[in-house]
């Protein structure tokens, strides 16, 4: 499970915790569908996905 959590973090472009318990997440545009499910499981029903703007940068 910890491996999946680390993979989730690599797909998150930005994340902000809001005042009312919401977590606003912007994933990279090329994130697989399971990443959204994992984010909801981790942060709960107060997860709000913002539109993706770019693809994930390639590793050097």
C-alpha positions in Angstrom: 0.0 0.0 0.0 2.9 2.4 0.8 4.2 1.9 -2.8 0.8 3.1 -4.2 0.8 6.1 -1.9 4.3 7.1 -3.2 3.0 6.6 -6.7 0.0 8.9 -6.0 2.4 11.7 -4.9 4.3 11.4 -8.2 1.1 12.1 -10.2 -0.1 15.1 -8.1 0.9 18.4 -9.8 -0.5 20.5 -6.9 -2.5 20.1 -3.8 -4.1 22.6 -1.4 -6.1 21.9 1.8 -9.1 24.2 2.0 -10.8 25.8 5.0 -13.8 23.5 5.1 -12.0 20.2 5.0 -11.8 20.0 1.2 -8.6 18.9 -0.5 -8.1 20.5 -3.9 -5.9 18.3 -6.1 -4.6 18.9 -9.6 -3.3 15.7 -11.2 -1.0 15.6 -14.3 -3.0 15.3 -17.5 -1.5 11.8 -18.2 -2.4 10.3 -14.8 -4.0 6.9 -15.0 -7.6 6.5 -13.7 -6.6 4.5 -10.6 -4.8 7.6 -9.3 -8.1 9.4 -8.8 -9.5 6.5 -6.9 -6.4 6.3 -4.7 -6.7 10.1 -4.0 -10.3 9.7 -2.9 -9.5 6.8 -0.7 -6.6 8.8 0.9 -8.3 12.2 1.3 -12.0 11.2 1.5 -15.2 12.5 -0.1 -14.0 16.1 0.3 -11.6 15.6 -2.6 -12.0 18.1 -5.4 -10.1 17.6 -8.6 -9.0 20.6 -10.5 -8.5 20.5 -14.3 -5.1 19.1 -15.4 -2.9 21.6 -17.3 0.2 19.6 -18.2 1.7 16.1 -18.5 4.0 14.7 -15.9 7.6 15.7 -16.4 9.9 12.9 -17.5 12.6 11.7 -15.1 16.1 12.9 -15.9 
